[in-house]
Amino acid sequence: MSEPLDDAAVRKRHNRRWTLFGMGLGAIAATGAFAHRRAYAQPMMFGHGPGPGGWPGMGDMDPAAQARRIDAMVAFALADVDATPEQKDRIATIMKAAANDLQASRNLHMQARRQSMELLTAATIDRAQLEKLRVEQMQLGESASRRMLQAMIDSAEVLTPEQRAKVAERWQRKMPPRG
């Protein structure tokens, strides 16, 4: 059995968790915004949401725009932690690689979404095929989650422990933990 943790160890563990959260937020926001743009470029069932053209600015994001958005999010996330330009560049590179890796997942998600809409609007509902799509989407989500965690950990390792603590503190001020 392990020894109980003292207050400093508990705070350190808590700060590490919030640091990972803060670092990943930028990556999640970037990929989430991109996936959101892609998802809502398709018409929604029963007339809700945008039409085939989507809302203005909701189409595919070109790679240069995506790279600029990730750079901006990294700069924002690291604004108050005295990160060096090299650290910012390394983290941006990590996040861009994750976004690129997740492109295939986004494409598969959109393909499955279109297929599910076809199945739900067919004359006869194929429950087995819809369940198969659901399982595939859960596996796709698991894979994407694993890749995002890898990017968060890789990014956190670029920073010093002091910088990670500052990121955690900043994110705690913005989003205090629920008690």
Wavefront OBJ file of the C-alpha trace (Angstrom):
o trace
v 0.000 0.000 0.000
v 1.368 3.433 -0.851
v 1.863 6.241 1.617
v -0.803 8.957 1.808
v 0.045 12.075 -0.189
v 0.726 15.330 1.639
v -0.957 18.603 0.624
v 1.947 19.649 -1.622
v 1.853 16.338 -3.500
v -1.911 16.561 -3.903
v -1.602 20.139 -5.243
v 1.164 19.057 -7.609
v -0.949 16.176 -8.944
v -3.950 18.517 -9.262
v -1.830 21.129 -11.087
v -0.449 18.482 -13.454
v -3.981 17.397 -14.362
v -5.036 20.992 -15.033
v -1.879 21.592 -17.028
v -2.692 18.698 -19.317
v -6.204 20.025 -19.609
v -4.975 23.512 -20.483
v -2.481 22.287 -23.045
v -5.026 20.071 -24.669
v -7.680 22.729 -24.764
v -5.988 24.508 -27.626
v -5.637 21.297 -29.588
v -9.164 20.228 -28.830
v -10.493 23.656 -29.760
v -8.611 23.587 -33.050
v -9.735 20.109 -34.038
v -13.205 20.631 -32.592
v -13.679 23.848 -34.529
v -12.488 22.129 -37.671
v -14.734 19.113 -37.136
v -17.652 21.413 -36.261
v -17.155 23.320 -39.484
v -17.134 20.067 -41.432
v -20.123 18.572 -39.638
v -22.359 21.595 -40.100
v -21.526 21.931 -43.770
v -24.007 19.056 -44.252
v -27.777 19.551 -44.084
v -29.337 18.323 -40.870
v -32.291 15.994 -40.593
v -35.780 17.492 -40.304
v -34.715 20.921 -41.531
v -32.715 22.142 -38.530
v -29.370 23.817 -39.106
v -27.739 24.989 -42.285
v -28.471 23.927 -45.804
v -26.011 22.306 -48.194
v -23.886 25.439 -48.379
v -23.595 25.704 -44.601
v -23.380 28.896 -42.625
v -20.939 31.508 -43.896
v -17.379 30.490 -43.060
v -18.348 26.947 -42.133
v -16.755 25.148 -45.079
v -13.459 23.273 -45.150
v -10.558 25.143 -43.608
v -7.519 25.223 -45.824
v -4.283 23.921 -44.265
v -2.701 27.383 -44.089
v -5.695 28.800 -42.208
v -5.718 25.795 -39.886
v -1.997 26.287 -39.175
v -2.562 30.000 -38.414
v -5.435 29.146 -36.067
v -3.315 26.590 -34.189
v -0.429 29.097 -33.938
v -2.830 31.672 -32.488
v -4.299 29.212 -29.997
v -0.846 28.125 -28.834
v 0.235 31.764 -28.463
v -2.900 32.475 -26.433
v -2.528 29.389 -24.228
v 1.122 30.212 -23.481
v 0.810 34.002 -23.233
v 1.466 34.254 -19.494
v 3.956 31.427 -18.944
v 7.185 32.902 -20.365
v 7.363 30.227 -23.063
v 10.245 30.659 -25.467
v 9.608 30.987 -29.200
v 11.159 27.525 -29.582
v 8.714 26.036 -27.075
v 5.775 27.698 -28.832
v 6.995 26.398 -32.198
v 7.462 22.857 -30.876
v 3.997 22.807 -29.309
v 2.409 24.271 -32.440
v 4.143 21.570 -34.487
v 2.793 18.877 -32.150
v -0.737 20.278 -32.377
v -0.584 20.640 -36.164
v 0.553 17.030 -36.485
v -2.366 15.924 -34.308
v -4.821 17.963 -36.381
v -3.425 16.422 -39.565
v -3.604 12.925 -38.083
v -7.229 13.504 -37.123
v -8.216 14.577 -40.645
v -8.882 10.959 -41.659
v -11.069 10.509 -38.571
v -13.087 13.592 -39.486
v -13.573 12.278 -43.019
v -14.726 8.878 -41.725
v -17.075 10.603 -39.269
v -18.672 12.649 -42.029
v -19.025 9.587 -44.254
v -20.752 7.685 -41.426
v -22.981 10.673 -40.698
v -24.163 10.794 -44.307
v -24.727 7.033 -44.261
v -26.741 7.225 -41.035
v -28.922 9.982 -42.499
v -29.583 7.762 -45.525
v -30.471 4.830 -43.274
v -32.735 6.958 -41.051
v -34.633 8.346 -44.025
v -34.986 5.008 -45.860
v -38.373 3.360 -46.286
v -37.290 0.648 -43.828
v -35.016 1.376 -40.870
v -32.009 -0.971 -40.714
v -31.353 -1.113 -36.976
v -28.418 -3.513 -37.294
v -26.592 -1.249 -39.745
v -27.260 1.821 -37.572
v -25.890 -0.033 -34.545
v -22.821 -1.017 -36.550
v -22.282 2.652 -37.455
v -22.667 3.641 -33.805
v -20.014 1.145 -32.717
v -17.665 2.328 -35.463
v -18.163 5.940 -34.360
v -17.401 5.034 -30.749
v -14.169 3.342 -31.862
v -13.302 6.363 -33.993
v -13.905 8.643 -31.007
v -11.682 6.460 -28.820
v -8.903 6.633 -31.390
v -9.227 10.422 -31.697
v -9.242 10.795 -27.914
v -6.080 8.700 -27.648
v -4.349 10.850 -30.299
v -5.374 14.073 -28.562
v -4.075 12.809 -25.224
v -0.765 11.963 -26.885
v -0.568 15.526 -28.254
v -1.413 16.982 -24.824
v 1.280 14.924 -23.099
v 3.876 15.689 -25.777
v 3.050 19.403 -25.468
v 3.199 19.354 -21.679
v 6.648 17.755 -21.842
v 7.938 20.727 -23.864
v 7.240 23.052 -20.925
v 9.056 23.210 -17.627
v 7.217 22.133 -14.471
v 6.954 25.820 -13.492
v 5.424 26.723 -16.843
v 2.944 23.853 -16.588
v 1.959 25.076 -13.117
v 1.365 28.579 -14.558
v -0.793 27.147 -17.340
v -2.761 25.160 -14.771
v -3.213 28.228 -12.589
v -4.409 30.293 -15.544
v -6.934 27.679 -16.600
v -8.152 27.256 -13.027
v -8.885 30.978 -12.876
v -10.831 30.745 -16.123
v -12.607 27.485 -15.247
v -12.515 26.772 -11.513
v -12.849 23.096 -10.590
v -16.259 21.983 -9.434
v -16.370 20.875 -5.831
l 1 2 3 4 5 6 7 8 9 10 11 12 13 14 15 16 17 18 19 20 21 22 23 24 25 26 27 28 29 30 31 32 33 34 35 36 37 38 39 40 41 42 43 44 45 46 47 48 49 50 51 52 53 54 55 56 57 58 59 60 61 62 63 64 65 66 67 68 69 70 71 72 73 74 75 76 77 78 79 80 81 82 83 84 85 86 87 88 89 90 91 92 93 94 95 96 97 98 99 100 101 102 103 104 105 106 107 108 109 110 111 112 113 114 115 116 117 118 119 120 121 122 123 124 125 126 127 128 129 130 131 132 133 134 135 136 137 138 139 140 141 142 143 144 145 146 147 148 149 150 151 152 153 154 155 156 157 158 159 160 161 162 163 164 165 166 167 168 169 170 171 172 173 174 175 176 177 178 179
